[in-house]
Amino acid sequence: SAVISQKPSRDICQRGTSLTIQCQVDSQVTMMFWYRQQPGQSLTLIATANQGSEATYESGFVIDKFPISRPNLTFSTLTVSNMSPEDSSIYLCSVGQYNEQFFGPGTRLTVL
Amino acid sequence: AQSVTQPDIHITVSEGASLELRCNYSYGATPYLFWYVQSPGQGLQLLLKYFSGDTLVQGIKGFEAEFKRSQSSFNLRKPSVHWSDAAEYFCAVGEGTGANNLFFGTGTRLTVIP
């Protein structure tokens, strides 16, 4: 199974600033996903990021707020822009491989 | 539209007791079904999955789940719970081929008492 790392593991940010989260995979994968898990809530898919194409965003999420890069088959970034306290969440990346998804450890973001 | 319901927000069981976590799904075609566990401060770990075939699937850590199409259910079971099983458990349904676009239930928090 794929091994996924995320940076940073946690951060505390001021409102109005932006944070870029990195996701690194130990093998080449086509499909990568970004999820948000708000406090005490389940996971919600933000977008699907396939290498070589624009990310596909789910309803309620827009590129201006959550720009995503996917420069190669092992790496992706998610930026949370112009943050507000409502963006305080755990952000997880995952990869699709062998008909299942493998998840990274998550990035815990607190916005003051 | 796809949806997953986990009716139990929080369950408390004694160590050594049996466990069943409920999951009901709504999906138009044959679903791909998953159970994940999330320990405090950790990412999600896949416990087991169902795609087709035998409706009783075995997973890691002694867990099993049974797919019942007539009840649209995929309940997770364990015959004897260990203290280390305390965690958040998520049921998910995948659409399309494999694990594209996973839809998660709201989760069930399991507390294990000695």
HADDOCK unambig.tbl for C-alpha pairs under 7 A between the chains (distance, minus, plus):
assign (segid A and resid 41 and name CA) (segid B and resid 106 and name CA) 6.27 0.50 0.50
assign (segid A and resid 42 and name CA) (segid B and resid 104 and name CA) 6.55 0.50 0.50
assign (segid A and resid 42 and name CA) (segid B and resid 105 and name CA) 6.49 0.50 0.50
assign (segid A and resid 42 and name CA) (segid B and resid 106 and name CA) 4.69 0.50 0.50
assign (segid A and resid 42 and name CA) (segid B and resid 107 and name CA) 6.27 0.50 0.50
assign (segid A and resid 43 and name CA) (segid B and resid 104 and name CA) 6.18 0.50 0.50
assign (segid A and resid 96 and name CA) (segid B and resid 99 and name CA) 6.42 0.50 0.50
assign (segid A and resid 99 and name CA) (segid B and resid 98 and name CA) 3.85 0.50 0.50
assign (segid A and resid 99 and name CA) (segid B and resid 99 and name CA) 5.16 0.50 0.50
assign (segid A and resid 100 and name CA) (segid B and resid 98 and name CA) 5.96 0.50 0.50
assign (segid A and resid 100 and name CA) (segid B and resid 99 and name CA) 4.54 0.50 0.50
assign (segid A and resid 101 and name CA) (segid B and resid 99 and name CA) 5.92 0.50 0.50
assign (segid A and resid 103 and name CA) (segid B and resid 43 and name CA) 6.27 0.50 0.50
assign (segid A and resid 103 and name CA) (segid B and resid 44 and name CA) 5.77 0.50 0.50
assign (segid A and resid 104 and name CA) (segid B and resid 43 and name CA) 5.80 0.50 0.50
assign (segid A and resid 105 and name CA) (segid B and resid 42 and name CA) 5.51 0.50 0.50
assign (segid A and resid 105 and name CA) (segid B and resid 43 and name CA) 3.95 0.50 0.50
assign (segid A and resid 106 and name CA) (segid B and resid 43 and name CA) 5.84 0.50 0.50
